[in-house]
C-alpha cells in the first residue's frame, strides 16, 4: 500500500517533469537549440500566478490563464529578441545566449520579488482522497497534476498529428529548407513552438508550486535541469519520448528516495541516465539520424 | 531598423517583468551599503569607532539587516546617555567571503578600533584570520561555526554554537516528552543542519530517546518532502526534529498538512522567521517548538522596550539576529566603559582591553546572561519556545 503511495507521488512529480520536458524537446526538435531559459519561464509563471491570486484576489483558474498568457508573451519575446538574430550563428552561441537569458530572468525576478522565499497558495481546490481505510492518502494536487499531464499529452499529440500547424511543425523539424520551399512560414512556426512551450511552462509552474508550495527566483532551475534530463532520457526531439522520460524520471526519483536513500536520489536518477545513454545514445524513443553526405 | 526593433522588444520585456511584479515589489531602503550610523557626538566625549560587516543585500540580506538594525538601536541608546559615544560604520559584504575582506579593509582605512561581524559563517571565517593577524578584536553576533573562534584569541562570539543546540533539543525532549516517537529530517548538504543533527543524535542515544527514523534532503532537492514524510508516517513518527531553515520548514509543514499527517515539529534557531514567510499559513506552525535565545513576545521589560523601538523604526518584529546585534554593541560598550577606554587608543590596545574585559565580565542582554571563555565562546543556553497563538511562548 505504501508502495502505491510512493508510485502515485512519483507519477505526479513525473507529470510535471514531462510537461516541462515537452517545452525543451519541441524547441530542440524545431529550432535545434537547447533553451536553458525554459526552467526560468516556469518561475516567472509561478510569480505571475501567485501575484494574481494574492495581490489581486483573482480566482485560481483565471490566474493560471493570466500566467499562461504572460509566459507565452515572454517566450515569444525572448525568441524574437535573443534567439532569432542568431538563427544562422553556431549552436554554441545560441546555447550561451540561452544561459544568459536564464540568468537575466533569475536576476530580474530577484530584483522585483526579492530573495526571500514565498509560500505559494495552491491553485488546486480538490480534496485529498483516502483509499483502503486510510492506508493510502492521495493529495488533490497529485491527482490534478496527473490528470492535467495526461490531458496535455493527448492534446499535444492530437495537435501535432491532426492540425495544419502541427504538420508544419513536423515539417520544419525534419527539414527547415525544404519546409520553407513548400510554403511554410518557418519563423512563424518557430514562434508558435516557443509560445506553446512557454504556455505549458506556466501550467507546469502552477502544478509544481501547488505541490511543493515555495517560490523563489531559483525555483525553476532544478526542475528545469531534471526536465532536460527527462527529455534526453526519452530521446530529445521526440514528444512521446519527453512524456515517457518525464514520468519514468519522477518514478525513479521517488522510489529511490523511498527505498534506497533520501540523499542519493539525485545521484541515482543521473546514474540511470548515464546507463541509458550508454546503451541507447539517442534516448529511449529517439530516432537515429544518419548524417547525409 | 532591425536593431531598433530588438531594442524596443528588449525594453518591452523588461517592462513587462516590472509590470508583473509591481504589486509585490519590496523596496529595501535600508540596504544602502556603507552608510554610517554615526550620531552627533557630544563635545569632548570619548568616541569608539566600531566597524561592522554583514550582508545587507543578496540572499542572506535579512540576517545582515536585522543585525545592523538591532545594533543601530543600541548605538542610539548609548549615545543618548551622553557618556562614551559610539560611531558604527556598517559595510555590506553580500554574504561573500571576498567582499567581506574588502569591506574589512575599507573599515581599516576608515580607522575602526574594533570589528563587529561578519554576520554569516563563511565570511566570518575568512575575515577572522585577517583580523587575528592584524591584531584587531573581533566580535561576531551570529556566525555559529566553531571554526570562527578557533582562528585566534582575539575572536569572540555572542551566539551559541551549532552542537549546543542539538544537545539542548535532545535534553528538552528527554525531560518533557520522553514518550515521543521521534523522526529527524536534516539538510545533509549544510554544515549547520548536519552539525545540529549529529549532536542531537549522540545526545538522544545517551538519553535513550526513541529515534526511529532519520531522513535527509540536499540543497538541490529541497522542494519535495512527500517521500520523507510518508516514511516518517509509516514509522509512526509523532515528533519531527527539523534543524534547518524556516523556509524549508514551512514547506514541510504545508506538505504534511496536505497529506493529513498530524505531527509536532521541533526546530533549532534557524526556524526563527517561520511566522513571517510571505503567504504561509502560519496556523500550521501552531504548537511547533523551536530553540532561540530571544523571543520578541517575552514579558521581560528590556525586550519589550527593544521590540517597541524596533517596530517603530523598522516596521517589523525583531528576530533573534536583531537582538544579537543589539547585545553585541552593549557588550562592547560595557567592556569599553569598565576597561577605561579612551579615544586615542590604537586598535591593538583596544583589542587587549576587550579580550581582558570579555573574559572577566558578565553581560545581561536580551539574549540572556553571558560570560565568555578564553576561547571566545559564550556560555549561554538555548531556550525552548513553543508557538502559541502566533507568538513564541517559553516552553
Interface residues (C-beta under 8 A of the other chain):
Chain A: X2 X5 X6 X9 X13 X44 X47 X48 X50 X51 X54 X55 X56 X70 X73 X74 X77 X78 X80 X81 X85 X105 X108 X109 X112 X113 X114 X115 X116 X117 X118 X119 X120 X121 X122 X128 X130 X137 X139 X140 X141 X208 X211 X212 X213 X214 X216 X219 X222 X254 X257 X258 X261 X262 X263 X265 X266
Chain B: X2 X6 X9 X10 X12 X13 X14 X16 X17 X18 X20 X21 X22 X23 X24 X25 X26 X28 X58 X59 X61 X62 X188 X215 X216 X217 X218 X220 X221 X223 X224 X225 X226 X227 X228 X230 X231 X234 X247 X248 X250 X251 X254 X255 X258 X259 X260 X277 X278 X279 X280 X281
